[in-house]
Amino acid sequence: MSLKLKAVAGAKWTTLSMMVVTIAQLSQLAILARLLSPKVFGSMAIMMVVIGFAQAFMDMGISNAIIHRQKISHSQLSSLYWLNIASGAILAVLMLLLSPFIASFYDEPSIQKPLMLLSSVFLVIAIGNQFKILCQKEMQFDRIAKVDMTAAISALAVAVWAAMQGYGVYALVLAMLMQAGASSFLYLMVGLKTLHTPSFMFKHSELSAFYRFGFFQMGERSINYVSAHIDKLIIGKLLGMQAVGFYNMAWQLIIFPLAKINPVIVSVAFPVYAKVQSDSNSLNRYYGLTVRVLSLVSVPLLAFLSFFSQDVVLLVFGDGWQVAADLIAILALVGILKALGNPGGAILLAQGYANIGFWWNIFWAIAVIVGVYAALVIRPDVMTVPWVLLGLSLTIGWIWHYLIAKVAKISYRAILGHFAKVIIFSFIITWLASLVVSLMTIGHVFFRLLAAGGICLALYIPYLFYFEKEVIHQCRKGQK
């Protein structure tokens, strides 16, 4: 099978997985939002930021080096596997020891025991992590999709059961452990059978090149995670857990198009970029297509969320989440700008420039920390935060794209022109839909959203066929 056919098949499987996982996770949010308080979601958000930050150190940033290096020996893979296991165990113990101090910092004793329980996730993930990376390297996206769908559905079942039993924040904790455990176990079974059986060996001397790549990758992950989630940590410290709960739930809806749809293409694009990393023309062609397709999917959804945030929140979360709806209207604009920059990290990694992402994320993290903290000190209101993020994205976010264009030799003129066109058309279409729906007497929120969505589709599909013929043609060409 050709590289193009593998990429298209991978995109199809990843799309199916994304749809199933998204439905499962949205269902989990919708059900639990009616059973748990905003404060519970705020406590879980803080714990997840801590866990997620520590995960950046779990494999020393070496996993993506397995994809970047086209040739890797059995002994190297074995050594990397046991390094991953050791790192997971060390992080689990470290998190156990730090849990009391984290709870004390936020003056929330109730998060100590759940955080201690969550610490086991590091070792659980480490057991199957390498096999997931190998599946991605070999572009076995059908297996990845089946594992991810199974894990998401299992987590949904556990979360709903635990919440109905009155377990509170432990419902969210158990759901995460179930998803990580199911995923890791299934990847282990698939990997041992078809990909690689680690030997009981560890050769430090064979990993020097991986360490060099991994150091910057690990730093980039950790700093990137800080810059992406430091707003929640600052809100939790200055405004309390309930404010974090509203803010995090708003972001949960915003990141679904980003965290679920973007990886459909980016996870396929990364190994493709790696295989054509020395061909500048191919890199430009694949990267341009990646950004165009992402914009055609992400931008309309985020524009719809911005215009219809009140109805979406009422339908998904129920009553009592008005603050989250107000936040979504602005955060959707931040999400649109993030969608343009997301594929850039993959192309830099594919060419071995992990250090550039590392230094950029340090700069961006400092900007976010200073901006959000100063703004909340001056105006201690959670609605302040999305405006700060939007301002930073518009003023200094362009530097990231300059780095991609300069280092990876990507031509941005056509990409930016297309992105601007999609934004303009998406907002015009969504505005027209909101205008028509406001003139209609539709009582139930579900039917209002259904009507709005139908109007948007009726206007957007002709736009695709009349103004996006080139992108559609390139996608169809890749299937042949």
C-alpha positions as a Python dict, from the first residue, in 0.01 Angstrom:
ca = {
    (1, 'M'): (0, 0, 0),
    (2, 'S'): (136, 345, -97),
    (3, 'L'): (207, 617, 157),
    (4, 'K'): (-93, 815, 33),
    (5, 'L'): (-328, 519, 65),
    (6, 'K'): (-197, 445, 415),
    (7, 'A'): (-251, 807, 514),
    (8, 'V'): (-607, 812, 378),
    (9, 'A'): (-693, 477, 539),
    (10, 'G'): (-541, 601, 864),
    (11, 'A'): (-749, 918, 849),
    (12, 'K'): (-1067, 712, 800),
    (13, 'W'): (-996, 488, 1099),
    (14, 'T'): (-887, 780, 1314),
    (15, 'T'): (-1203, 969, 1215),
    (16, 'L'): (-1419, 676, 1323),
    (17, 'S'): (-1229, 653, 1650),
    (18, 'M'): (-1259, 1027, 1705),
    (19, 'M'): (-1635, 1015, 1654),
    (20, 'V'): (-1687, 727, 1896),
    (21, 'V'): (-1450, 866, 2159),
    (22, 'T'): (-1603, 1214, 2127),
    (23, 'I'): (-1956, 1078, 2171),
    (24, 'A'): (-1844, 875, 2473),
    (25, 'Q'): (-1666, 1167, 2637),
    (26, 'L'): (-1943, 1418, 2561),
    (27, 'S'): (-2192, 1172, 2706),
    (28, 'Q'): (-1973, 1140, 3015),
    (29, 'L'): (-1958, 1519, 3054),
    (30, 'A'): (-2331, 1562, 2995),
    (31, 'I'): (-2429, 1296, 3249),
    (32, 'L'): (-2176, 1387, 3518),
    (33, 'A'): (-2249, 1761, 3488),
    (34, 'R'): (-2598, 1681, 3613),
    (35, 'L'): (-2471, 1463, 3899),
    (36, 'L'): (-2160, 1650, 4019),
    (37, 'S'): (-2098, 2012, 4120),
    (38, 'P'): (-1870, 2265, 3942),
    (39, 'K'): (-1636, 2244, 4243),
    (40, 'V'): (-1587, 1869, 4188),
    (41, 'F'): (-1495, 1933, 3824),
    (42, 'G'): (-1262, 2210, 3938),
    (43, 'S'): (-1082, 1978, 4180),
    (44, 'M'): (-1044, 1716, 3908),
    (45, 'A'): (-916, 1978, 3665),
    (46, 'I'): (-637, 2078, 3904),
    (47, 'M'): (-542, 1714, 3961),
    (48, 'M'): (-539, 1645, 3587),
    (49, 'V'): (-309, 1942, 3524),
    (50, 'V'): (-63, 1805, 3780),
    (51, 'I'): (-85, 1451, 3638),
    (52, 'G'): (-60, 1571, 3279),
    (53, 'F'): (246, 1781, 3353),
    (54, 'A'): (422, 1487, 3516),
    (55, 'Q'): (336, 1263, 3219),
    (56, 'A'): (557, 1482, 3000),
    (57, 'F'): (854, 1341, 3189),
    (58, 'M'): (735, 979, 3184),
    (59, 'D'): (942, 849, 2893),
    (60, 'M'): (1196, 1134, 2892),
    (61, 'G'): (1043, 1257, 2566),
    (62, 'I'): (1187, 965, 2374),
    (63, 'S'): (868, 804, 2237),
    (64, 'N'): (839, 1037, 1936),
    (65, 'A'): (1203, 965, 1853),
    (66, 'I'): (1091, 610, 1771),
    (67, 'I'): (875, 755, 1491),
    (68, 'H'): (1140, 1004, 1380),
    (69, 'R'): (1414, 740, 1343),
    (70, 'Q'): (1324, 517, 1051),
    (71, 'K'): (1562, 238, 1161),
    (72, 'I'): (1574, 117, 1521),
    (73, 'S'): (1712, -210, 1661),
    (74, 'H'): (1549, -465, 1890),
    (75, 'S'): (1794, -390, 2170),
    (76, 'Q'): (1721, -17, 2144),
    (77, 'L'): (1346, -78, 2163),
    (78, 'S'): (1394, -308, 2461),
    (79, 'S'): (1609, -55, 2643),
    (80, 'L'): (1356, 219, 2572),
    (81, 'Y'): (1072, 2, 2700),
    (82, 'W'): (1234, -61, 3038),
    (83, 'L'): (1334, 304, 3061),
    (84, 'N'): (967, 388, 3015),
    (85, 'I'): (862, 144, 3288),
    (86, 'A'): (1123, 280, 3531),
    (87, 'S'): (1021, 640, 3462),
    (88, 'G'): (655, 554, 3522),
    (89, 'A'): (733, 388, 3855),
    (90, 'I'): (949, 679, 3973),
    (91, 'L'): (681, 934, 3881),
    (92, 'A'): (414, 732, 4061),
    (93, 'V'): (618, 733, 4383),
    (94, 'L'): (703, 1101, 4343),
    (95, 'M'): (337, 1193, 4299),
    (96, 'L'): (246, 998, 4612),
    (97, 'L'): (498, 1202, 4809),
    (98, 'L'): (392, 1536, 4662),
    (99, 'S'): (15, 1489, 4700),
    (100, 'P'): (-6, 1638, 5054),
    (101, 'F'): (189, 1947, 4949),
    (102, 'I'): (-28, 2003, 4639),
    (103, 'A'): (-343, 1977, 4849),
    (104, 'S'): (-197, 2221, 5101),
    (105, 'F'): (-98, 2472, 4830),
    (106, 'Y'): (-460, 2496, 4713),
    (107, 'D'): (-597, 2465, 5067),
    (108, 'E'): (-806, 2169, 4945),
    (109, 'P'): (-743, 1860, 5165),
    (110, 'S'): (-1012, 1674, 4969),
    (111, 'I'): (-787, 1632, 4663),
    (112, 'Q'): (-501, 1456, 4846),
    (113, 'K'): (-637, 1100, 4844),
    (114, 'P'): (-776, 1114, 4487),
    (115, 'L'): (-440, 1249, 4370),
    (116, 'M'): (-258, 965, 4545),
    (117, 'L'): (-485, 715, 4369),
    (118, 'L'): (-428, 886, 4033),
    (119, 'S'): (-50, 852, 4075),
    (120, 'S'): (-77, 487, 3971),
    (121, 'V'): (-171, 599, 3620),
    (122, 'F'): (195, 662, 3536),
    (123, 'L'): (292, 298, 3572),
    (124, 'V'): (-28, 181, 3402),
    (125, 'I'): (34, 396, 3093),
    (126, 'A'): (403, 303, 3077),
    (127, 'I'): (320, -66, 3030),
    (128, 'G'): (156, -14, 2690),
    (129, 'N'): (288, 322, 2573),
    (130, 'Q'): (567, 196, 2346),
    (131, 'F'): (333, -35, 2158),
    (132, 'K'): (97, 254, 2081),
    (133, 'I'): (394, 449, 1942),
    (134, 'L'): (496, 149, 1727),
    (135, 'C'): (141, 118, 1592),
    (136, 'Q'): (155, 484, 1496),
    (137, 'K'): (500, 445, 1340),
    (138, 'E'): (377, 156, 1125),
    (139, 'M'): (58, 352, 1047),
    (140, 'Q'): (-163, 77, 1195),
    (141, 'F'): (-440, 322, 1268),
    (142, 'D'): (-711, 57, 1257),
    (143, 'R'): (-566, -102, 1571),
    (144, 'I'): (-521, 234, 1741),
    (145, 'A'): (-883, 323, 1665),
    (146, 'K'): (-1020, -4, 1806),
    (147, 'V'): (-819, 28, 2127),
    (148, 'D'): (-911, 392, 2182),
    (149, 'M'): (-1282, 328, 2122),
    (150, 'T'): (-1288, 35, 2364),
    (151, 'A'): (-1108, 234, 2634),
    (152, 'A'): (-1338, 537, 2598),
    (153, 'I'): (-1657, 331, 2622),
    (154, 'S'): (-1521, 146, 2927),
    (155, 'A'): (-1439, 478, 3097),
    (156, 'L'): (-1788, 610, 3026),
    (157, 'A'): (-1950, 306, 3189),
    (158, 'V'): (-1733, 331, 3501),
    (159, 'A'): (-1781, 708, 3535),
    (160, 'V'): (-2160, 692, 3516),
    (161, 'W'): (-2182, 398, 3756),
    (162, 'A'): (-1950, 561, 4012),
    (163, 'A'): (-2129, 899, 3993),
    (164, 'M'): (-2469, 734, 4044),
    (165, 'Q'): (-2326, 555, 4346),
    (166, 'G'): (-2236, 892, 4496),
    (167, 'Y'): (-1857, 864, 4470),
    (168, 'G'): (-1813, 1232, 4381),
    (169, 'V'): (-1471, 1319, 4244),
    (170, 'Y'): (-1373, 952, 4257),
    (171, 'A'): (-1612, 891, 3967),
    (172, 'L'): (-1380, 1100, 3749),
    (173, 'V'): (-1068, 941, 3898),
    (174, 'L'): (-1192, 585, 3840),
    (175, 'A'): (-1294, 673, 3485),
    (176, 'M'): (-946, 795, 3403),
    (177, 'L'): (-784, 487, 3556),
    (178, 'M'): (-1019, 261, 3360),
    (179, 'Q'): (-944, 437, 3031),
    (180, 'A'): (-568, 425, 3090),
    (181, 'G'): (-577, 63, 3208),
    (182, 'A'): (-791, -68, 2924),
    (183, 'S'): (-584, 119, 2665),
    (184, 'S'): (-249, 5, 2805),
    (185, 'F'): (-356, -359, 2839),
    (186, 'L'): (-491, -378, 2483),
    (187, 'Y'): (-182, -213, 2334),
    (188, 'L'): (34, -456, 2530),
    (189, 'M'): (-156, -755, 2390),
    (190, 'V'): (-141, -623, 2032),
    (191, 'G'): (224, -523, 2060),
    (192, 'L'): (354, -847, 2207),
    (193, 'K'): (170, -1046, 1941),
    (194, 'T'): (255, -850, 1627),
    (195, 'L'): (511, -573, 1685),
    (196, 'H'): (783, -630, 1941),
    (197, 'T'): (862, -843, 2246),
    (198, 'P'): (1103, -656, 2475),
    (199, 'S'): (1403, -851, 2595),
    (200, 'F'): (1530, -821, 2950),
    (201, 'M'): (1813, -585, 2861),
    (202, 'F'): (1907, -223, 2903),
    (203, 'K'): (2197, -76, 2704),
    (204, 'H'): (2248, 284, 2801),
    (205, 'S'): (2520, 329, 2537),
    (206, 'E'): (2272, 272, 2251),
    (207, 'L'): (2037, 548, 2360),
    (208, 'S'): (2258, 858, 2336),
    (209, 'A'): (2092, 983, 2015),
    (210, 'F'): (1748, 926, 2168),
    (211, 'Y'): (1844, 1122, 2479),
    (212, 'R'): (1945, 1422, 2270),
    (213, 'F'): (1614, 1417, 2084),
    (214, 'G'): (1418, 1334, 2398),
    (215, 'F'): (1563, 1611, 2613),
    (216, 'F'): (1414, 1885, 2399),
    (217, 'Q'): (1097, 1684, 2334),
    (218, 'M'): (1050, 1632, 2709),
    (219, 'G'): (1114, 1999, 2775),
    (220, 'E'): (877, 2103, 2497),
    (221, 'R'): (601, 1875, 2627),
    (222, 'S'): (632, 1996, 2983),
    (223, 'I'): (654, 2365, 2895),
    (224, 'N'): (378, 2331, 2637),
    (225, 'Y'): (159, 2164, 2897),
    (226, 'V'): (232, 2440, 3146),
    (227, 'S'): (146, 2711, 2894),
    (228, 'A'): (-176, 2529, 2798),
    (229, 'H'): (-294, 2471, 3155),
    (230, 'I'): (-127, 2731, 3374),
    (231, 'D'): (-442, 2941, 3345),
    (232, 'K'): (-633, 2672, 3539),
    (233, 'L'): (-366, 2659, 3811),
    (234, 'I'): (-370, 3036, 3853),
    (235, 'I'): (-751, 3050, 3854),
    (236, 'G'): (-760, 2774, 4117),
    (237, 'K'): (-516, 2959, 4339),
    (238, 'L'): (-667, 3307, 4303),
    (239, 'L'): (-1038, 3238, 4245),
    (240, 'G'): (-1105, 2890, 4389),
    (241, 'M'): (-1216, 2548, 4267),
    (242, 'Q'): (-1564, 2650, 4151),
    (243, 'A'): (-1420, 2907, 3909),
    (244, 'V'): (-1182, 2640, 3777),
    (245, 'G'): (-1479, 2408, 3731),
    (246, 'F'): (-1667, 2657, 3512),
    (247, 'Y'): (-1353, 2744, 3315),
    (248, 'N'): (-1243, 2384, 3263),
    (249, 'M'): (-1588, 2271, 3147),
    (250, 'A'): (-1593, 2557, 2897),
    (251, 'W'): (-1254, 2447, 2765),
    (252, 'Q'): (-1378, 2087, 2746),
    (253, 'L'): (-1628, 2190, 2480),
    (254, 'I'): (-1377, 2410, 2298),
    (255, 'I'): (-1103, 2148, 2280),
    (256, 'F'): (-1327, 1877, 2139),
    (257, 'P'): (-1281, 2014, 1787),
    (258, 'L'): (-911, 2071, 1861),
    (259, 'A'): (-821, 1766, 2068),
    (260, 'K'): (-1045, 1522, 1881),
    (261, 'I'): (-1055, 1641, 1521),
    (262, 'N'): (-701, 1777, 1488),
    (263, 'P'): (-534, 1447, 1590),
    (264, 'V'): (-736, 1270, 1320),
    (265, 'I'): (-508, 1443, 1071),
    (266, 'V'): (-202, 1534, 1278),
    (267, 'S'): (-145, 1180, 1411),
    (268, 'V'): (-151, 1057, 1051),
    (269, 'A'): (53, 1353, 925),
    (270, 'F'): (343, 1312, 1171),
    (271, 'P'): (470, 978, 1036),
    (272, 'V'): (404, 1104, 681),
    (273, 'Y'): (613, 1416, 749),
    (274, 'A'): (886, 1194, 895),
    (275, 'K'): (898, 977, 583),
    (276, 'V'): (930, 1279, 345),
    (277, 'Q'): (1136, 1497, 580),
    (278, 'S'): (1412, 1551, 322),
    (279, 'D'): (1174, 1651, 39),
    (280, 'S'): (1083, 2020, 73),
    (281, 'N'): (818, 2014, -199),
    (282, 'S'): (639, 1715, -47),
    (283, 'L'): (653, 1872, 300),
    (284, 'N'): (492, 2191, 169),
    (285, 'R'): (225, 1996, -14),
    (286, 'Y'): (134, 1772, 281),
    (287, 'Y'): (153, 2052, 538),
    (288, 'G'): (-59, 2287, 330),
    (289, 'L'): (-323, 2018, 284),
    (290, 'T'): (-315, 1936, 657),
    (291, 'V'): (-383, 2296, 763),
    (292, 'R'): (-652, 2343, 499),
    (293, 'V'): (-842, 2031, 600),
    (294, 'L'): (-812, 2117, 970),
    (295, 'S'): (-946, 2466, 910),
    (296, 'L'): (-1242, 2337, 709),
    (297, 'V'): (-1344, 2112, 999),
    (298, 'S'): (-1241, 2302, 1313),
    (299, 'V'): (-1327, 2663, 1227),
    (300, 'P'): (-1699, 2609, 1144),
    (301, 'L'): (-1752, 2406, 1461),
    (302, 'L'): (-1584, 2666, 1681),
    (303, 'A'): (-1774, 2948, 1512),
    (304, 'F'): (-2097, 2760, 1584),
    (305, 'L'): (-1995, 2720, 1950),
    (306, 'S'): (-1920, 3091, 1977),
    (307, 'F'): (-2262, 3196, 1846),
    (308, 'F'): (-2469, 2928, 2017),
    (309, 'S'): (-2276, 2882, 2343),
    (310, 'Q'): (-2580, 2944, 2563),
    (311, 'D'): (-2792, 2676, 2399),
    (312, 'V'): (-2504, 2427, 2370),
    (313, 'V'): (-2418, 2453, 2740),
    (314, 'L'): (-2783, 2428, 2844),
    (315, 'L'): (-2826, 2113, 2634),
    (316, 'V'): (-2499, 1943, 2730),
    (317, 'F'): (-2449, 2047, 3094),
    (318, 'G'): (-2798, 2148, 3204),
    (319, 'D'): (-2888, 2433, 3438),
    (320, 'G'): (-2631, 2607, 3659),
    (321, 'W'): (-2351, 2640, 3402),
    (322, 'Q'): (-2422, 2990, 3268),
    (323, 'V'): (-2068, 3109, 3347),
    (324, 'A'): (-1926, 2833, 3125),
    (325, 'A'): (-2146, 2950, 2837),
    (326, 'D'): (-2017, 3308, 2868),
    (327, 'L'): (-1658, 3179, 2866),
    (328, 'I'): (-1713, 2963, 2557),
    (329, 'A'): (-1819, 3260, 2342),
    (330, 'I'): (-1466, 3405, 2373),
    (331, 'L'): (-1262, 3087, 2413),
    (332, 'A'): (-1393, 2965, 2076),
    (333, 'L'): (-1200, 3250, 1911),
    (334, 'V'): (-884, 3141, 2096),
    (335, 'G'): (-946, 2786, 1976),
    (336, 'I'): (-965, 2897, 1613),
    (337, 'L'): (-621, 3057, 1635),
    (338, 'K'): (-482, 2747, 1810),
    (339, 'A'): (-614, 2529, 1527),
    (340, 'L'): (-389, 2710, 1279),
    (341, 'G'): (-77, 2646, 1489),
    (342, 'N'): (-133, 2287, 1601),
    (343, 'P'): (20, 2102, 1300),
    (344, 'G'): (342, 2305, 1327),
    (345, 'G'): (481, 2097, 1612),
    (346, 'A'): (448, 1775, 1411),
    (347, 'I'): (646, 1904, 1114),
    (348, 'L'): (927, 2037, 1336),
    (349, 'L'): (947, 1703, 1521),
    (350, 'A'): (947, 1510, 1193),
    (351, 'Q'): (1256, 1705, 1088),
    (352, 'G'): (1425, 1658, 1426),
    (353, 'Y'): (1386, 2018, 1548),
    (354, 'A'): (1245, 1939, 1893),
    (355, 'N'): (1461, 2219, 2038),
    (356, 'I'): (1268, 2489, 1852),
    (357, 'G'): (937, 2382, 2002),
    (358, 'F'): (1106, 2370, 2341),
    (359, 'W'): (1228, 2731, 2333),
    (360, 'W'): (907, 2861, 2178),
    (361, 'N'): (697, 2701, 2451),
    (362, 'I'): (916, 2852, 2723),
    (363, 'F'): (852, 3196, 2570),
    (364, 'W'): (478, 3131, 2534),
    (365, 'A'): (445, 2989, 2888),
    (366, 'I'): (609, 3299, 3038),
    (367, 'A'): (374, 3522, 2840),
    (368, 'V'): (67, 3329, 2958),
    (369, 'I'): (179, 3320, 3322),
    (370, 'V'): (256, 3693, 3336),
    (371, 'G'): (-52, 3793, 3138),
    (372, 'V'): (-309, 3580, 3321),
    (373, 'Y'): (-171, 3639, 3670),
    (374, 'A'): (-143, 4016, 3628),
    (375, 'A'): (-490, 4039, 3475),
    (376, 'L'): (-653, 3838, 3756),
    (377, 'V'): (-479, 4046, 4022),
    (378, 'I'): (-620, 4361, 3861),
    (379, 'R'): (-962, 4212, 3780),
    (380, 'P'): (-1030, 3890, 3977),
    (381, 'D'): (-1301, 3752, 3749),
    (382, 'V'): (-1278, 3427, 3553),
    (383, 'M'): (-1413, 3609, 3243),
    (384, 'T'): (-1085, 3803, 3235),
    (385, 'V'): (-883, 3497, 3134),
    (386, 'P'): (-1021, 3427, 2782),
    (387, 'W'): (-971, 3790, 2684),
    (388, 'V'): (-606, 3771, 2793),
    (389, 'L'): (-552, 3451, 2593),
    (390, 'L'): (-715, 3602, 2287),
    (391, 'G'): (-496, 3910, 2313),
    (392, 'L'): (-178, 3701, 2344),
    (393, 'S'): (-278, 3484, 2047),
    (394, 'L'): (-333, 3789, 1828),
    (395, 'T'): (-21, 3980, 1932),
    (396, 'I'): (262, 3729, 1979),
    (397, 'G'): (117, 3402, 1850),
    (398, 'W'): (230, 3482, 1495),
    (399, 'I'): (594, 3423, 1599),
    (400, 'W'): (526, 3046, 1605),
    (401, 'H'): (423, 3050, 1241),
    (402, 'Y'): (726, 3255, 1148),
    (403, 'L'): (949, 2985, 1303),
    (404, 'I'): (773, 2709, 1110),
    (405, 'A'): (799, 2898, 782),
    (406, 'K'): (1168, 2979, 843),
    (407, 'V'): (1295, 2645, 973),
    (408, 'A'): (1075, 2395, 789),
    (409, 'K'): (1075, 2614, 474),
    (410, 'I'): (697, 2624, 455),
    (411, 'S'): (527, 2877, 228),
    (412, 'Y'): (258, 3044, 440),
    (413, 'R'): (99, 3293, 202),
    (414, 'A'): (-154, 3053, 51),
    (415, 'I'): (-217, 2886, 390),
    (416, 'L'): (-301, 3214, 564),
    (417, 'G'): (-516, 3330, 275),
    (418, 'H'): (-719, 3011, 287),
    (419, 'F'): (-749, 3023, 667),
    (420, 'A'): (-879, 3380, 660),
    (421, 'K'): (-1133, 3287, 391),
    (422, 'V'): (-1266, 2995, 595),
    (423, 'I'): (-1298, 3213, 908),
    (424, 'I'): (-1492, 3483, 721),
    (425, 'F'): (-1730, 3242, 552),
    (426, 'S'): (-1782, 3037, 869),
    (427, 'F'): (-1878, 3339, 1077),
    (428, 'I'): (-2105, 3479, 806),
    (429, 'I'): (-2282, 3143, 775),
    (430, 'T'): (-2317, 3102, 1152),
    (431, 'W'): (-2439, 3462, 1193),
    (432, 'L'): (-2705, 3406, 928),
    (433, 'A'): (-2811, 3086, 1103),
    (434, 'S'): (-2840, 3264, 1438),
    (435, 'L'): (-3042, 3543, 1275),
    (436, 'V'): (-3287, 3298, 1115),
    (437, 'V'): (-3326, 3093, 1435),
    (438, 'S'): (-3391, 3410, 1639),
    (439, 'L'): (-3686, 3487, 1410),
    (440, 'M'): (-3831, 3140, 1461),
    (441, 'T'): (-4043, 3045, 1762),
    (442, 'I'): (-3865, 2728, 1872),
    (443, 'G'): (-3908, 2654, 2241),
    (444, 'H'): (-3685, 2355, 2314),
    (445, 'V'): (-3309, 2406, 2307),
    (446, 'F'): (-3248, 2079, 2121),
    (447, 'F'): (-3468, 2181, 1831),
    (448, 'R'): (-3315, 2531, 1821),
    (449, 'L'): (-2969, 2379, 1785),
    (450, 'L'): (-3096, 2125, 1534),
    (451, 'A'): (-3243, 2402, 1322),
    (452, 'A'): (-2928, 2612, 1351),
    (453, 'G'): (-2707, 2318, 1260),
    (454, 'G'): (-2925, 2234, 960),
    (455, 'I'): (-2908, 2592, 831),
    (456, 'C'): (-2529, 2600, 874),
    (457, 'L'): (-2488, 2272, 685),
    (458, 'A'): (-2722, 2387, 409),
    (459, 'L'): (-2501, 2692, 359),
    (460, 'Y'): (-2162, 2534, 424),
    (461, 'I'): (-2187, 2234, 192),
    (462, 'P'): (-2235, 2450, -121),
    (463, 'Y'): (-1942, 2662, -3),
    (464, 'L'): (-1724, 2349, 9),
    (465, 'F'): (-1815, 2240, -342),
    (466, 'Y'): (-1789, 2585, -500),
    (467, 'F'): (-1494, 2739, -315),
    (468, 'E'): (-1293, 2442, -184),
    (469, 'K'): (-1266, 2235, -501),
    (470, 'E'): (-887, 2224, -481),
    (471, 'V'): (-881, 2075, -130),
    (472, 'I'): (-1152, 1822, -216),
    (473, 'H'): (-964, 1727, -532),
    (474, 'Q'): (-638, 1673, -340),
    (475, 'C'): (-814, 1453, -84),
    (476, 'R'): (-979, 1247, -359),
    (477, 'K'): (-647, 1223, -544),
    (478, 'G'): (-486, 1076, -231),
    (479, 'Q'): (-747, 798, -228),
    (480, 'K'): (-648, 678, -575),
}
